[in-house]
Amino acid sequence: MLLTQELADSIEELYLVFESYRLKESTGPCPCCHSTQDDTQLRSKLLRKLDHKDLAKYAMDALYVWGDEEDFKHFLPRIFELLTNPETKYGFVDAESAFLKLMYEAHNATPWRSWPAPERRAITRYFRATWDAVLDTEPDELDYRGAYSWLCAIAQAEHNISSFLDRWLAASSVNAHRNLALMISREGVPNLLKPDSGYWGQRREQWQQLVDWLRLPQVKRKLELAIKQWANEPFGGELFDAAVLLPS
């Protein structure tokens, strides 16, 4: 993923806002699921030095069977930073799974919208910066499901994704158009009757927002203008293939 200045700044803000959550003597991993060595690995390096291998197990099981909300807030900046690092595209937790934890509500956790205002603002800024970076990233530098997967990830934590769709409609870069076209042609939206049974299946309202947005005449017009502008480029066919799949 493209590391923009805004994305880098938003990550720094996460570290600043969540720095008061210190690492405790034990992060409390479930003994049925994890060993004391797993906990030891989390404290083997400074937070910013932990890599995706150090944090993979925790990032997957945090809150559910490992630690509480304060522990999660301690590691959140580093987990969210690693999610945007192209070197950790494989072998780490899915962004969908990580962002879904923000909505977890139990005896040891509350949904992120109930957190203090500075924390909510920092996460919101990170989401927007990440999304803008995704849109401007070359499709080959994202995983196969590309922007569709990242939008799904954000939808795990946001009830309303219209502002992210608005940003896509306004985005003028070549890659924003290519990522839009590839999502339409590869994923079959907006012509699917329902989302797949994966993460989108848990967020049907947000998925419907995406489908309704793709049926807007402004989106088809965006691709039509892109075809005129980049018809002779190697990716021109991608734009055309997607435009014909949208309703007239």
C-alpha positions in Angstrom: 0.0 0.0 0.0 1.1 3.5 -0.7 2.4 5.2 2.4 1.1 8.8 2.1 2.2 11.5 4.4 -1.4 11.7 5.8 -1.4 8.0 6.6 2.0 8.2 8.3 0.8 11.2 10.3 -2.4 9.4 11.3 -0.4 6.4 12.6 1.8 8.7 14.6 -1.4 10.2 16.1 -2.5 6.7 17.1 0.8 6.1 19.0 0.4 9.5 20.7 -3.2 9.1 21.7 -2.8 5.5 23.0 0.6 5.8 24.6 -0.9 6.0 28.1 -2.0 2.3 27.9 1.1 0.6 29.2 2.1 -3.0 28.9 1.0 -4.9 31.9 2.9 -7.7 33.7 0.8 -10.2 31.9 -1.5 -9.7 28.9 -3.6 -12.6 30.2 -3.7 -15.1 27.3 -6.1 -18.0 27.8 -4.0 -21.0 29.0 -6.1 -23.3 26.8 -5.2 -21.4 23.7 -1.8 -19.8 24.3 1.4 -20.5 26.3 3.3 -18.1 28.6 5.9 -17.9 25.8 3.3 -16.2 23.6 2.9 -13.5 26.2 6.7 -13.3 26.6 7.1 -12.7 22.8 4.8 -9.6 23.1 7.3 -8.0 25.6 10.4 -9.1 23.8 10.8 -5.8 22.0 9.7 -2.2 22.1 6.2 -1.7 20.8 7.3 -0.1 17.5 9.9 -2.9 17.0 7.4 -5.7 17.2 6.9 -7.2 13.7 4.0 -9.1 12.2 5.4 -12.5 13.4 5.6 -11.2 17.0 2.0 -9.9 17.0 0.2 -12.4 14.7 -1.2 -14.6 17.4 -2.2 -11.7 19.6 -3.8 -9.7 16.8 -6.0 -12.6 15.9 -7.1 -13.5 19.4 -7.0 -10.2 21.2 -10.1 -9.6 23.4 -11.7 -12.9 22.6 -9.3 -15.2 24.5 -6.4 -12.8 25.1 -6.3 -9.8 27.4 -8.7 -6.9 27.8 -9.5 -3.6 26.3 -6.5 -1.8 27.8 -4.1 -4.4 26.4 -5.7 -4.1 23.0 -5.4 -0.3 23.1 -1.7 -0.7 24.0 -1.0 -2.7 20.9 -3.5 -1.1 18.6 -1.2 1.5 17.0 1.4 -1.1 16.0 -1.3 -3.6 14.7 -2.9 -0.9 12.6 0.5 0.3 11.4 1.5 -3.3 10.3 -1.8 -3.7 8.5 -0.8 -0.9 6.1 2.8 -2.3 5.6 3.1 -4.1 2.2 5.7 -6.4 3.8 3.1 -7.8 6.1 0.4 -8.4 3.5 0.6 -12.1 4.2 1.1 -13.9 7.5 -0.8 -11.4 9.6 -4.3 -10.8 10.7 -6.8 -9.7 8.1 -7.8 -6.0 8.4 -11.4 -7.1 8.6 -10.7 -9.2 11.7 -8.6 -6.4 13.3 -11.2 -3.7 12.7 -14.0 -5.9 13.8 -12.5 -6.0 17.3 -13.3 -2.3 17.6 -16.9 -3.3 17.8 -16.5 -6.0 20.4 -18.6 -5.7 23.5 -18.1 -7.9 26.5 -17.1 -7.8 30.2 -13.6 -6.8 29.1 -14.3 -4.5 26.2 -16.6 -1.7 24.9 -17.2 -0.6 21.3 -14.8 2.1 20.1 -17.6 4.7 19.6 -17.9 4.8 23.4 -14.1 5.5 23.8 -12.8 8.9 24.7 -13.1 11.5 22.0 -9.4 11.8 21.2 -9.2 8.0 20.6 -12.3 8.1 18.3 -10.9 11.0 16.3 -7.5 9.3 15.9 -9.1 6.1 14.6 -11.4 8.0 12.3 -8.5 9.9 10.9 -6.6 6.6 10.4 -9.5 5.0 8.5 -9.8 8.0 6.2 -6.0 8.2 5.6 -5.8 4.4 5.0 -8.8 4.5 2.6 -7.3 7.4 0.6 -4.0 5.6 0.4 -5.7 2.4 -0.8 -7.5 4.3 -3.6 -4.2 5.7 -4.9 -2.3 2.5 -4.7 -1.6 0.5 -7.8 -4.0 -2.6 -7.9 -1.0 -5.0 -8.1 0.2 -3.7 -4.8 -3.0 -4.6 -3.0 -4.2 -8.1 -2.4 -6.5 -9.7 -5.1 -9.7 -8.3 -3.6 -8.1 -4.9 -3.4 -10.2 -1.9 -2.4 -13.2 -4.1 -2.0 -11.5 -5.9 0.8 -10.4 -2.7 2.5 -13.8 -1.1 2.3 -15.2 -4.3 3.8 -12.7 -4.0 6.6 -13.7 -0.4 7.4 -17.4 -1.5 7.3 -16.6 -3.9 10.2 -16.2 -0.8 12.4 -18.3 1.9 10.7 -22.1 1.6 10.5 -22.2 4.1 7.6 -19.6 4.0 4.8 -21.1 6.7 2.6 -18.3 9.2 3.4 -15.8 6.7 2.1 -17.8 6.2 -1.1 -18.0 9.9 -1.5 -14.2 10.1 -1.3 -14.0 7.4 -4.0 -16.3 9.3 -6.3 -14.2 12.5 -5.8 -10.8 10.7 -6.2 -9.2 11.7 -9.5 -6.1 9.5 -9.7 -5.6 6.8 -12.2 -5.4 4.1 -9.5 -8.6 5.2 -7.9 -10.4 4.6 -11.2 -8.5 1.3 -11.8 -9.4 0.0 -8.3 -13.0 0.9 -8.9 -13.1 -0.9 -12.3 -11.4 -4.0 -11.0 -13.8 -4.2 -8.0 -16.8 -4.2 -10.3 -15.4 -6.7 -12.8 -13.9 -9.1 -10.2 -16.5 -9.0 -7.5 -19.6 -8.7 -9.6 -21.1 -5.8 -7.7 -23.5 -4.1 -8.1 -25.2 -7.1 -9.8 -24.9 -9.6 -7.0 -28.2 -10.4 -5.2 -26.4 -10.7 -1.8 -22.9 -10.5 -0.4 -20.8 -13.6 0.1 -20.8 -15.4 3.4 -17.6 -13.8 4.6 -17.1 -10.4 6.4 -19.5 -8.6 4.0 -22.1 -11.1 5.0 -21.9 -9.7 8.5 -22.4 -6.2 7.3 -25.3 -6.4 4.8 -26.4 -2.8 5.4 -23.0 -1.4 4.5 -22.8 -3.8 1.5 -26.1 -2.5 0.3 -24.8 1.0 0.6 -22.0 0.0 -1.7 -24.4 -1.6 -4.2 -26.7 1.4 -4.2 -23.8 3.7 -4.7 -22.5 1.8 -7.7 -25.9 2.1 -9.3 -25.7 5.9 -9.2 -25.3 7.5 -12.7 -22.4 9.5 -11.3 -20.3 6.4 -10.9 -20.9 5.2 -14.4 -20.2 8.7 -15.6 -16.9 8.6 -13.7 -15.8 5.5 -15.6 -17.0 6.9 -18.9 -14.9 10.0 -18.5 -12.0 7.8 -17.4 -12.3 5.7 -20.6 -12.1 8.9 -22.7 -9.0 10.1 -20.8 -7.1 6.8 -20.7 -8.5 4.8 -23.6 -5.1 4.2 -25.1 -3.5 3.1 -21.9 -2.8 -0.7 -21.3 -5.5 -0.6 -18.6 -8.1 1.0 -20.8 -9.9 -2.3 -21.2 -10.4 -2.6 -17.5 -12.3 0.6 -17.4 -14.5 -0.4 -20.4 -15.2 -3.8 -19.0 -16.4 -2.4 -15.7 -18.5 0.4 -17.3 -20.6 -2.0 -19.3 -21.5 -3.9 -16.1 -23.0 -0.9 -14.5 -26.7 -0.1 -15.1 -27.5 2.6 -17.6 
